[in-house]
Amino acid sequence: MSAQPEQETPGHGSLMLRRVAIDTYRENVAYLHRDCAVYRAEGFQALSKVEVRANGQRILATLNVVDDASIVGCNQLGVSEDAFAQLDVPDGHPASVSQAEPAESIPALFRKINGERLTRADFHAIVGDIAQHRYSKIELTAFVVASNRSELDREEVFFLTEAMVASGRKLDWHESLVVDKHCIGGIPGNRTSMLVVPIVAAYGLVFPKTSSRAITSPAGTADTMEVLATVELPFDRLTEIVRTHKGCLAWGGTANLSPADDVLISVERPLALDSPGQMVASILSKKIAAGATHLVLDIPIGPTAKVRSMPEAQRLRRLFEYVAQRLHLSLDVVITDGRQPVGQGVGPVLEARDVMRVLENHPDAPNDLRQKSLRLAGRLIECSPDVRGGDGFGIARDILDSGRALAQMQAIIEAQGSHDFDHHHPALGALTLEVTAAQAGVVTGIDNLQIAQIARLAGAPKVQGAGVDLCAKLGDEVRAGDALYHVHASYPADLEFARQACLRFNGFSLGHADQVPHVFVEF
């Protein structure tokens, strides 16, 4: 939670604050020495919730107990990086710690654990406590698992989404039409947002695109955009860029949009839980909080995508549409081809190269990325009352072909703070591995999950120049020894991790042309 200003009363429990340089990933953690007088007097236990006060600010934190005075001394109160940033006081500042009151929503949590259906008030109470960091990681995990096991019904998903919107800031752009685009994820490459934003903004629609960083993928939109420009922008600067250039491509962490979602994600991702209800609440709460009035949602389907079949995609579509309608968000769901990565590169620098090639209409630009981006941009342009249905694609293509999209992207990059990047000679990891076909045949399958894993093992997204550069796609004929892709890394250990993964399974299946899987998609 954001630190809360509060009148501080000096006295028992005063310690010196110490910044403990540990990234606890969206969890406030406090550290006390086992021999600390306050620890003994208060009867604290490890993993209990405590309230930390400093300079009129207070935060809730999970207590860890240490025995090493080099970490935290007996007269010190250590706090993790997240907690220290929220308190916003210097190292060594006086601070106090006390037992925290239990979260008021815990009885509702227990009812959900028992499989009961919760009310709107229950969800608002739970989400409010989560946003205020009143839940421990154990309690958060219990809520996520319980919601996943006894699947939320559609009204519960609406209640959860509504509560998540209410837990943070909601932006108002004072425009009747504010557009956004989102993909449910799971497809490497697929950097369509970085093309859709400049195309749609060049048309004149307001498109404030705030994106997340990668958690389990080789690159998120924010990671790739950061190759080109600054993405961590003060909120006032972000709004100024949108008002001037109609769009932005920024990291959403500074805007405090649906903060409970960020906390829940810190538990969902390590558990690999992504239930339909939690997915819908996460995506729609962020978009509504960002001020969007119209959203185009991309649901890719394929053998190794998040959604594997058309019936599953249609069920998810109906759930998204129900919640969006209840929250007065105009939603256009499109079901797309998720059989393989989109584009050629997988990893921040490689994906940024692909984006710039498409914007420049370069002959080597990946056509699948270009076509998908144009169709998504066209659907958003058709949100305008001045555009007849079906005309959006042609308008988007004209904007891209004419160079207007490139000019718009360059203006956004300059406004956000341009980074030195030459997409004609991208700074890729100097260590390379060529993965080749063991036999002749037709590419009949590309495993999205394995390609993403290999790119991550090579160092992406932390190492911007690391990743996988594809040489073949579905339906391509290859001969024995032909390159399927190149792996780029900057460190020998990373390259070796990727090499071992490739030896186990390189992600490609070869066979006959009639074995290439087909999926029915909308484009």
C-alpha positions as CSV (number, residue, x, y, z in Angstrom):
1,M,0.0,0.0,0.0
2,S,1.0,3.6,-0.2
3,A,2.3,4.8,3.1
4,Q,-0.4,6.4,5.1
5,P,0.3,9.8,6.9
6,E,-0.5,9.4,10.5
7,Q,0.3,11.2,13.8
8,E,3.2,9.4,15.4
9,T,3.4,9.0,19.2
10,P,7.0,8.6,20.4
11,G,7.8,6.2,23.2
12,H,8.1,2.4,23.6
13,G,9.3,0.6,20.6
14,S,11.4,3.3,19.0
15,L,14.2,2.0,16.8
16,M,16.5,3.2,14.0
17,L,15.2,2.4,10.5
18,R,17.6,0.3,8.4
19,R,17.2,-0.3,4.6
20,V,17.7,-4.0,4.0
21,A,18.6,-4.4,0.3
22,I,16.3,-7.3,-0.5
23,D,13.7,-7.3,-3.2
24,T,10.7,-9.1,-1.7
25,Y,8.5,-8.6,-4.8
26,R,5.5,-6.6,-3.8
27,E,5.6,-7.6,-0.2
28,N,6.5,-5.3,2.6
29,V,8.8,-7.1,5.0
30,A,10.2,-5.9,8.3
31,Y,13.3,-7.4,10.1
32,L,14.0,-7.5,13.8
33,H,16.9,-9.1,15.6
34,R,15.9,-12.0,17.9
35,D,17.6,-10.2,20.9
36,C,15.9,-6.9,20.2
37,A,14.1,-5.6,23.4
38,V,11.1,-4.6,21.3
39,Y,10.9,-8.1,19.8
40,R,10.9,-9.8,23.2
41,A,8.5,-7.3,24.9
42,E,5.9,-7.3,22.1
43,G,5.8,-11.1,21.8
44,F,6.2,-10.9,18.0
45,Q,6.4,-14.1,15.9
46,A,8.1,-14.6,12.6
47,L,5.6,-14.1,9.7
48,S,3.2,-12.1,11.8
49,K,1.8,-8.8,10.6
50,V,3.3,-5.7,12.1
51,E,2.7,-2.0,11.7
52,V,5.7,0.2,11.0
53,R,5.6,3.9,11.7
54,A,8.2,6.6,10.7
55,N,7.8,10.3,10.3
56,G,4.1,10.3,10.4
57,Q,3.9,7.5,7.8
58,R,2.7,3.9,8.4
59,I,2.9,0.7,6.5
60,L,1.9,-2.9,7.2
61,A,4.6,-5.5,6.9
62,T,5.4,-9.2,7.4
63,L,7.9,-9.8,10.2
64,N,11.1,-11.8,9.6
65,V,13.4,-12.5,12.6
66,V,17.2,-12.5,12.1
67,D,20.1,-13.7,14.2
68,D,22.9,-11.9,12.4
69,A,23.6,-8.3,13.7
70,S,25.3,-7.5,10.4
71,I,21.8,-7.6,8.8
72,V,19.8,-5.9,11.5
73,G,21.2,-4.8,14.9
74,C,19.3,-5.0,18.2
75,N,18.4,-1.3,18.1
76,Q,17.4,-1.3,14.4
77,L,14.2,-2.0,12.4
78,G,15.0,-3.4,9.0
79,V,12.7,-3.0,6.1
80,S,12.7,-4.4,2.5
81,E,13.2,-2.3,-0.6
82,D,9.4,-2.0,-1.2
83,A,8.7,-1.0,2.3
84,F,11.6,1.5,2.5
85,A,10.4,3.2,-0.7
86,Q,6.9,3.6,0.7
87,L,8.1,5.0,4.0
88,D,10.1,7.6,2.1
89,V,12.5,8.5,5.0
90,P,16.3,8.3,5.1
91,D,18.2,5.3,6.4
92,G,18.7,5.7,10.2
93,H,15.4,7.6,10.8
94,P,13.6,6.9,14.0
95,A,10.8,4.3,13.6
96,S,8.5,2.2,15.7
97,V,6.8,-1.2,15.2
98,S,3.8,-2.8,16.8
99,Q,1.4,-5.6,16.3
100,A,-1.0,-5.1,13.4
101,E,-4.7,-5.6,13.7
102,P,-6.0,-8.7,11.8
103,A,-7.6,-7.8,8.4
104,E,-11.3,-7.4,8.8
105,S,-12.0,-9.4,5.7
106,I,-10.5,-12.7,7.1
107,P,-13.9,-14.2,7.8
108,A,-14.9,-13.7,4.2
109,L,-11.6,-15.3,3.1
110,F,-12.4,-18.4,5.2
111,R,-15.8,-18.6,3.6
112,K,-14.3,-18.6,0.2
113,I,-11.8,-21.3,1.3
114,N,-14.8,-23.4,2.3
115,G,-16.2,-23.0,-1.2
116,E,-18.9,-20.4,-0.4
117,R,-20.1,-17.8,-2.8
118,L,-19.1,-14.3,-1.7
119,T,-21.1,-11.0,-2.0
120,R,-20.1,-7.7,-3.4
121,A,-19.3,-6.4,0.1
122,D,-17.1,-9.4,0.7
123,F,-15.0,-8.8,-2.4
124,H,-14.7,-5.1,-1.7
125,A,-13.5,-5.9,1.8
126,I,-11.0,-8.5,0.7
127,V,-9.6,-6.5,-2.2
128,G,-9.3,-3.4,0.0
129,D,-7.3,-5.3,2.6
130,I,-5.1,-6.8,-0.1
131,A,-4.4,-3.3,-1.6
132,Q,-3.5,-2.1,1.9
133,H,-1.0,-5.0,2.3
134,R,-3.1,-6.4,5.2
135,Y,-2.8,-9.9,3.9
136,S,0.3,-12.1,4.3
137,K,1.6,-14.1,1.4
138,I,0.1,-17.2,3.0
139,E,-3.4,-15.5,3.2
140,L,-3.0,-14.2,-0.4
141,T,-2.1,-17.7,-1.6
142,A,-5.2,-19.0,0.2
143,F,-7.4,-16.5,-1.6
144,V,-5.9,-17.2,-5.0
145,V,-6.1,-21.0,-4.6
146,A,-9.6,-20.9,-3.2
147,S,-10.8,-18.7,-6.0
148,N,-9.2,-21.0,-8.5
149,R,-10.4,-24.3,-7.0
150,S,-14.1,-23.3,-6.5
151,E,-14.3,-21.2,-9.7
152,L,-15.8,-17.8,-9.3
153,D,-19.2,-17.5,-11.0
154,R,-19.7,-14.6,-13.4
155,E,-21.2,-12.3,-10.9
156,E,-18.4,-12.9,-8.5
157,V,-15.9,-12.1,-11.3
158,F,-17.8,-8.8,-11.7
159,F,-17.7,-8.1,-8.0
160,L,-13.9,-8.8,-7.9
161,T,-13.3,-6.6,-11.0
162,E,-15.3,-3.7,-9.6
163,A,-13.5,-4.0,-6.2
164,M,-10.1,-4.0,-7.9
165,V,-10.9,-0.9,-9.9
166,A,-12.0,0.8,-6.6
167,S,-8.8,-0.1,-4.9
168,G,-6.7,2.5,-6.7
169,R,-6.7,5.5,-8.9
170,K,-9.1,5.8,-11.8
171,L,-8.0,8.1,-14.7
172,D,-10.3,10.5,-16.5
173,W,-9.0,11.8,-19.8
174,H,-12.1,14.0,-20.3
175,E,-12.7,12.3,-23.7
176,S,-15.7,10.4,-24.8
177,L,-13.6,7.9,-26.7
178,V,-10.4,6.4,-25.1
179,V,-9.2,3.2,-26.7
180,D,-7.0,0.4,-25.5
181,K,-5.8,-3.0,-26.7
182,H,-4.8,-6.0,-24.7
183,C,-3.7,-9.6,-25.4
184,I,-4.2,-12.3,-22.8
185,G,-0.6,-13.4,-23.4
186,G,1.2,-16.7,-23.8
187,I,2.5,-16.0,-27.3
188,P,6.3,-15.1,-27.7
189,G,7.0,-12.0,-29.8
190,N,3.5,-10.7,-30.6
191,R,4.6,-7.1,-30.0
192,T,1.5,-5.7,-31.7
193,S,0.8,-3.0,-29.1
194,M,4.0,-1.1,-30.2
195,L,2.5,-0.9,-33.7
196,V,-1.2,-0.5,-32.9
197,V,-0.5,2.5,-30.6
198,P,1.3,4.7,-33.2
199,I,-1.2,3.8,-35.9
200,V,-4.3,4.5,-33.9
201,A,-2.7,7.7,-32.3
202,A,-1.8,8.9,-35.8
203,Y,-5.4,8.5,-36.7
204,G,-6.3,10.8,-33.8
205,L,-7.8,8.5,-31.1
206,V,-6.6,8.8,-27.5
207,F,-4.6,5.7,-26.7
208,P,-2.8,5.7,-23.2
209,K,-1.1,2.3,-23.3
210,T,0.3,1.4,-19.9
211,S,1.9,-2.1,-19.8
212,S,3.5,-4.4,-17.4
213,R,7.0,-5.8,-17.4
214,A,7.6,-9.5,-18.1
215,I,7.1,-11.9,-15.1
216,T,7.4,-15.3,-16.7
217,S,7.8,-14.3,-20.4
218,P,10.9,-13.3,-22.4
219,A,9.7,-9.7,-22.8
220,G,6.7,-7.6,-22.0
221,T,5.6,-4.5,-23.9
222,A,7.3,-2.3,-21.3
223,D,10.6,-4.3,-21.6
224,T,10.7,-4.0,-25.3
225,M,9.7,-0.3,-25.4
226,E,12.4,0.4,-22.9
227,V,15.0,-0.6,-25.6
228,L,13.7,2.5,-27.5
229,A,12.7,5.0,-24.8
230,T,12.1,5.6,-21.1
231,V,9.1,3.8,-19.8
232,E,9.1,4.6,-16.1
233,L,7.5,8.1,-16.2
234,P,6.1,10.3,-13.5
235,F,2.3,10.3,-13.8
236,D,2.1,14.0,-14.7
237,R,4.6,13.5,-17.5
238,L,2.7,10.5,-18.8
239,T,-0.6,12.4,-19.0
240,E,1.2,15.3,-20.7
241,I,2.6,13.0,-23.4
242,V,-0.9,11.5,-24.0
243,R,-2.5,14.9,-24.3
244,T,0.2,16.1,-26.8
245,H,0.7,12.9,-28.8
246,K,-2.6,11.0,-28.3
247,G,-0.7,8.0,-27.0
248,C,2.1,6.5,-24.9
249,L,3.8,3.2,-24.3
250,A,4.8,3.3,-20.7
251,W,5.2,1.0,-17.7
252,G,2.0,1.2,-15.6
253,G,3.6,0.8,-12.2
254,T,3.7,4.5,-11.4
255,A,0.0,5.1,-12.0
256,N,-1.4,3.1,-9.1
257,L,-4.0,1.5,-11.3
258,S,-5.8,-1.5,-9.6
259,P,-2.9,-2.0,-7.1
260,A,-4.6,-5.1,-5.6
261,D,-4.0,-6.8,-9.0
262,D,-0.3,-6.3,-8.7
263,V,-0.2,-7.9,-5.3
264,L,-2.3,-10.9,-6.5
265,I,-0.1,-11.4,-9.5
266,S,2.9,-11.7,-7.2
267,V,1.2,-14.9,-5.9
268,E,-0.5,-16.1,-9.1
269,R,2.6,-16.2,-11.3
270,P,4.9,-18.3,-9.2
271,L,2.0,-20.8,-8.7
272,A,1.3,-20.7,-12.5
273,L,-2.4,-20.1,-11.7
274,D,-4.3,-18.1,-14.3
275,S,-8.0,-19.0,-13.8
276,P,-10.5,-17.4,-16.2
277,G,-12.1,-15.3,-13.4
278,Q,-8.9,-13.9,-12.1
279,M,-7.7,-13.3,-15.7
280,V,-10.8,-11.3,-16.5
281,A,-10.7,-9.3,-13.3
282,S,-7.0,-8.5,-13.7
283,I,-7.2,-7.3,-17.3
284,L,-10.5,-5.4,-17.2
285,S,-9.8,-3.7,-13.8
286,K,-6.5,-2.3,-15.2
287,K,-8.2,-1.0,-18.4
288,I,-11.1,0.6,-16.7
289,A,-8.9,2.2,-14.1
290,A,-6.7,3.6,-17.0
291,G,-9.8,5.4,-18.3
292,A,-10.5,3.2,-21.4
293,T,-14.0,3.4,-22.8
294,H,-13.3,1.0,-25.7
295,L,-11.1,-2.1,-25.6
296,V,-10.0,-4.6,-28.3
297,L,-9.1,-7.9,-26.6
298,D,-6.9,-10.5,-28.4
299,I,-7.4,-14.1,-27.4
300,P,-4.9,-16.3,-29.3
301,I,-5.7,-20.0,-29.5
302,G,-3.4,-22.9,-30.4
303,P,-1.9,-26.1,-29.1
304,T,0.6,-24.4,-26.8
305,A,-1.2,-21.1,-26.2
306,K,-3.1,-20.2,-22.9
307,V,-6.3,-21.1,-24.7
308,R,-6.2,-24.4,-26.6
309,S,-9.6,-24.7,-28.3
310,M,-12.4,-22.6,-29.8
311,P,-15.0,-23.7,-27.2
312,E,-12.7,-22.6,-24.4
313,A,-12.1,-19.3,-26.2
314,Q,-15.8,-18.7,-26.6
315,R,-16.5,-19.4,-22.9
316,L,-13.7,-16.9,-22.0
317,R,-15.1,-14.4,-24.5
318,R,-18.6,-14.5,-22.9
319,L,-17.2,-14.0,-19.4
320,F,-15.2,-11.0,-20.6
321,E,-18.2,-9.6,-22.4
322,Y,-20.5,-10.0,-19.3
323,V,-18.2,-8.2,-16.9
324,A,-17.3,-5.5,-19.4
325,Q,-21.0,-4.8,-20.1
326,R,-21.7,-4.6,-16.3
327,L,-18.9,-2.0,-16.0
328,H,-19.9,0.0,-19.1
329,L,-16.8,-0.8,-21.1
330,S,-17.3,-1.3,-24.8
331,L,-15.4,-4.6,-25.6
332,D,-14.5,-6.1,-29.0
333,V,-13.0,-9.6,-28.5
334,V,-11.0,-11.1,-31.4
335,I,-9.8,-14.7,-31.5
336,T,-6.5,-15.0,-33.3
337,D,-3.9,-17.6,-34.4
338,G,-1.8,-18.7,-31.4
339,R,-0.1,-21.7,-33.0
340,Q,3.3,-20.1,-33.0
341,P,5.3,-17.0,-32.0
342,V,4.3,-13.8,-33.8
343,G,7.2,-12.0,-35.5
344,Q,10.8,-13.2,-35.8
345,G,12.4,-12.1,-32.6
346,V,11.8,-13.2,-29.0
347,G,13.5,-11.0,-26.5
348,P,13.5,-7.1,-26.0
349,V,16.1,-6.1,-28.6
350,L,14.9,-8.6,-31.2
351,E,11.3,-7.6,-30.7
352,A,12.1,-3.9,-30.9
353,R,14.0,-4.6,-34.2
354,D,10.9,-6.3,-35.6
355,V,8.7,-3.4,-34.6
356,M,10.9,-0.8,-36.2
357,R,11.2,-2.8,-39.4
358,V,7.4,-3.0,-39.6
359,L,7.1,0.8,-39.0
360,E,9.7,1.5,-41.7
361,N,8.0,-0.9,-44.1
362,H,11.4,-2.7,-44.3
363,P,11.5,-5.7,-46.8
364,D,12.6,-8.0,-43.9
365,A,9.8,-6.9,-41.6
366,P,7.8,-10.0,-40.3
367,N,4.6,-10.1,-42.2
368,D,2.6,-11.9,-39.6
369,L,3.4,-9.1,-37.0
370,R,2.5,-6.5,-39.6
371,Q,-0.8,-8.1,-40.6
372,K,-2.0,-8.8,-37.1
373,S,-1.2,-5.3,-35.9
374,L,-3.0,-3.8,-38.9
375,R,-6.1,-5.8,-38.1
376,L,-6.1,-5.0,-34.4
377,A,-5.5,-1.3,-35.2
378,G,-8.3,-1.4,-37.7
379,R,-10.8,-2.7,-35.1
380,L,-9.8,0.1,-32.8
381,I,-10.2,2.8,-35.5
382,E,-13.7,1.4,-36.2
383,C,-14.6,2.5,-32.7
384,S,-14.7,6.0,-34.1
385,P,-18.3,7.0,-35.1
386,D,-16.8,8.5,-38.3
387,V,-15.5,5.1,-39.6
388,R,-17.8,2.5,-41.2
389,G,-17.4,-1.1,-40.1
390,G,-14.8,-2.9,-42.2
391,D,-13.0,0.2,-43.3
392,G,-10.6,0.3,-40.3
393,F,-8.0,-2.1,-41.8
394,G,-7.6,0.0,-45.0
395,I,-7.2,3.2,-42.9
396,A,-4.6,1.5,-40.7
397,R,-2.7,0.2,-43.7
398,D,-2.6,3.6,-45.3
399,I,-1.3,5.2,-42.0
400,L,1.5,2.6,-41.8
401,D,2.4,2.6,-45.5
402,S,2.6,6.4,-45.7
403,G,5.1,6.7,-42.8
404,R,2.6,8.5,-40.5
405,A,2.8,5.7,-38.0
406,L,6.6,5.8,-37.9
407,A,6.5,9.6,-37.4
408,Q,4.0,9.2,-34.6
409,M,6.2,6.5,-32.9
410,Q,9.3,8.7,-33.2
411,A,7.4,11.6,-31.6
412,I,6.3,9.3,-28.7
413,I,9.8,8.0,-28.3
414,E,11.3,11.5,-28.1
415,A,8.6,12.6,-25.7
416,Q,9.3,9.7,-23.3
417,G,13.0,10.1,-23.6
418,S,14.8,8.4,-26.5
419,H,17.4,5.6,-25.9
420,D,20.3,4.9,-28.3
421,F,19.1,2.0,-30.4
422,D,20.0,1.2,-34.0
423,H,17.5,-1.4,-35.3
424,H,19.6,-1.9,-38.4
425,H,22.5,-3.1,-36.3
426,P,20.8,-4.1,-33.0
427,A,23.1,-4.8,-30.0
428,L,22.4,-8.6,-29.6
429,G,24.1,-10.9,-27.2
430,A,27.6,-11.7,-28.6
431,L,27.4,-15.4,-27.7
432,T,25.3,-17.4,-30.2
433,L,23.9,-20.9,-30.7
434,E,22.5,-22.1,-34.0
435,V,19.7,-24.7,-33.6
436,T,19.3,-26.7,-36.8
437,A,16.9,-29.2,-38.2
438,A,17.9,-32.8,-37.6
439,Q,16.1,-34.0,-40.7
440,A,14.3,-32.6,-43.8
441,G,10.6,-31.9,-43.6
442,V,7.9,-29.3,-43.1
443,V,7.6,-27.3,-39.8
444,T,4.4,-28.8,-38.3
445,G,4.6,-27.3,-34.8
446,I,6.4,-24.6,-32.8
447,D,6.0,-24.9,-29.0
448,N,5.4,-21.4,-27.7
449,L,6.2,-22.4,-24.1
450,Q,9.5,-24.0,-25.0
451,I,10.7,-21.1,-27.2
452,A,9.8,-18.7,-24.5
453,Q,11.7,-20.8,-21.9
454,I,14.8,-21.0,-24.1
455,A,14.8,-17.2,-24.6
456,R,14.5,-16.7,-20.8
457,L,17.3,-19.2,-20.1
458,A,19.4,-17.2,-22.5
459,G,18.9,-14.1,-20.3
460,A,15.8,-12.3,-21.6
461,P,14.3,-10.0,-20.5
462,K,16.9,-8.9,-17.9
463,V,19.6,-9.0,-20.7
464,Q,18.0,-6.9,-23.4
465,G,20.1,-8.4,-26.3
466,A,19.3,-12.0,-25.3
467,G,16.7,-14.2,-26.9
468,V,15.7,-16.3,-29.8
469,D,15.8,-15.2,-33.5
470,L,13.5,-17.5,-35.6
471,C,14.5,-18.6,-39.0
472,A,11.6,-20.8,-39.8
473,K,7.8,-20.7,-39.2
474,L,4.9,-23.1,-39.5
475,G,4.6,-24.6,-43.0
476,D,8.2,-23.8,-44.0
477,E,10.2,-26.6,-45.7
478,V,13.6,-27.2,-44.2
479,R,16.5,-29.4,-45.1
480,A,18.6,-31.4,-42.6
481,G,21.1,-28.9,-41.1
482,D,19.1,-25.8,-41.9
483,A,18.8,-23.2,-39.1
484,L,15.6,-23.2,-37.2
485,Y,16.6,-20.3,-35.0
486,H,19.6,-18.6,-33.4
487,V,19.9,-18.1,-29.6
488,H,21.7,-14.9,-28.4
489,A,23.2,-14.6,-24.9
490,S,25.7,-12.3,-23.2
491,Y,27.0,-14.8,-20.6
492,P,28.4,-18.3,-21.1
493,A,26.3,-19.7,-18.3
494,D,23.1,-18.4,-19.9
495,L,24.0,-19.8,-23.3
496,E,24.8,-23.2,-21.7
497,F,21.4,-23.2,-19.9
498,A,19.7,-22.5,-23.3
499,R,21.8,-25.1,-25.0
500,Q,20.8,-27.8,-22.6
501,A,17.1,-26.9,-23.0
502,C,17.5,-27.1,-26.8
503,L,19.0,-30.6,-26.5
504,R,16.1,-31.8,-24.5
505,F,13.5,-30.3,-26.9
506,N,14.2,-27.5,-29.4
507,G,10.5,-26.5,-29.7
508,F,10.1,-27.5,-33.3
509,S,8.2,-30.5,-34.8
510,L,8.9,-31.6,-38.4
511,G,6.7,-33.7,-40.6
512,H,4.5,-33.5,-43.7
513,A,2.6,-30.4,-44.9
514,D,-0.8,-32.1,-44.2
515,Q,0.2,-32.4,-40.5
516,V,0.3,-28.6,-39.9
517,P,-2.5,-27.9,-37.4
518,H,-5.3,-25.6,-38.4
519,V,-7.4,-23.4,-36.1
520,F,-10.4,-21.4,-37.0
521,V,-9.7,-17.8,-36.0
522,E,-11.3,-14.4,-36.8
523,F,-8.2,-13.2,-38.6
